[in-house]
Structure formats: structure tokens, C-alpha cells
Amino acid sequence: MDIDPTQPWGLAIDFAGRATITEAGHTVYVNVSDSSYNSVIAPDSVTGLYSPVTVTAQFTESGPGAATLRGSGRVTVLPVGTNPVVPDPTAAQQAVAAALANFVDNTAAYTTLCAKWTPPDTPPGDGDGNGNGEPTAAATP
């Protein structure tokens, strides 16, 4: 991901801290948020410290047979001392890189799982445990 030097977080985010980018052929959703419950950025009333800021990146890709693979990455930017968090333009870049790496790992794990699974030679059962795929006869009174 190329960092936009004109943006504090390295990419253009909307008023809610969201951005959508295309990276390595994937549409990646980025979110920048603090962990406070307050709508106003202010120090915590108990600790007197500002909340950390979390930058997440995630995406989902669907494939044949209803297979869905996800990639997600997360970076936490901590405040220094009693000051609020200073925007880190590399945080989004790191979160996107982590999401892409996570997707590659998930794809490899799914591929390994599929290679180990051998479909049975018999048709799927109907859930009654007899393995014949036919409904169980109704009990007579």
C-alpha cells in the first residue's frame, strides 16, 4: 500500500474513520478508531490517559462451493505519556500487509484441509445413521 503523505493516517478516511482501498487485487476495508466509549476525544476520567487507536484492515473473498476466506490485520497505536495518539501513517499500511498475509495463511490452511479430505464413495446420508441415504420408515402404532 502506498502511503498518502497528505493524509495524517496515510490514506483518506471518512468522518467515521473508514476507508476502502484496493490492494493486491482485493478490496480491503480499513477502520481507524479509538477504544473509548466517548464521542469526544478526551482523557479517560479514571486514568487520565487517552485511549489507544486501533487500525484494522479486513476483506473477504468467496469462491466455488460457498467457500469464503478472510484476511484481517490489526495495529494498535498507543499514546505517549498523557498526550493523545499521534496519527501514524504507517499503521494502515501495516494493518493491510497483515490482512494480506493472514489471507495467504488462511488460503494455505484451507488448501491443506481440502487435500486431506477424501469424499466418501457413498451418497450422503439422510441423518438417521443407517448410511443408506433413504428415509427411515415411520413407526407403526
N, C-alpha and C positions, 0 to 999 in steps of 0.2 A: 504494500500500500504506500502510495506517495503521500507524504505529509504536506498539507497546505500551510505554508508559513504565515499566511494572512489570518489563520484561524487559531484561537487560543488552544483548542484541543486537537489541532492538526487536521480537522475536517469540519465542514459546515454542519452544525446541529440545529434542530429547531428549538422552539421555546420549551419543549418538554425534554430536551436532551437526547433526541433521537436523530439518527442519520441512516441512510441506506446507501451502500456502495456496491460496486461490482468488483470482485477480486478473484482472480484465477477462474473465471467463468461462473462464479457463484454470486448470487445476490445476498449480501451479508447485511444484517440489521445490527446497528451499533446503538448502545444506550449509555449515556453518561448520567449518573445520579448519585446523590449523597444518601447516606443511610439514616438520616434523621427523619422524624415524623413531622417536622415543621415545614411549612411552605416558605418561610423566610430563612435565609441562611444566617444562622446565629450560633453562638457557642451553646453547648449543652448546659442546661440550668444546674445540673448536678456536678459535672466535672469541670465546667468552664472551658472545655475544648471543643473545637469544631469537629464535625463528623468527617470520616474519610469519604472519598469519592470512588465509586466503583464504575469501571468501564467494562461493559460486556459486549461481546460480538457473537452472533449465532446465526445459523442458517440450516435449512432442511432441504434435502433432495430426495425425490421419490423415484422409484424405479419399477421394473416389471414385478408382477406378483405382489403388489401392495407393499413392497419393501421401501422403508423410509430410513434414511441415515441422516444423522445430525452432526453438526460441528459447533462447538461452543468454546469460548475463551473468556477469561476474566482477569482484569488487572485492578488492583486497589491502589489508589494514590492517597498516601497518608499526609495529614497536615504536619507542619513543622512547628513544634512548640505550641504556643497559644494562637498562632496565626491560622487563617483559613487555608484550605488547599490551594496551591498554585497550579493552574492548568498545565498539564504535561502533554505536549503534542505527540510524544511517542507512545502514550498509553493506549490510544486507539489502535495504533499500528501494531503494538504488542498483542492486544486482545484479538485482532483479526488474524495475526500469524498463529496464535494459539488455537483459534477456531479452525483454521485450515489444517493444522497439524492434528487436532482432535478428529477431524473428519477423515483424514488419511488413516489414523489409527482405527477408527470405527469401521472403515471400509475393509481394512485388513482383517480385523476380528470377524466381521460378517463373512468375508470370503473363506476364512478358515473354518468357521462354523458350517457353512454350506458344503464345503469339501468333505467334512466329516459325516454329514447326514446322508444316509442312503435310503431312498424311498422304499417302502415295502413292495413286494410283488403282488400283494393282495389289495383289493379295493378298500377304501376307507370304511371303517366300521360305522355303525349307527349309534354307538354309545351304550349298547346293552351288555357289552362284554363278551359276546359269543364270537365276535370276529367275522361273522358271515355277511355283514352289511345289510341283513334283512331285518325287518321289524320283528319284535318278539310277539308271539301270539297272545291275544288277550286272554286273561284268566277267565275260566267259566265258573259261575256260581254253584 
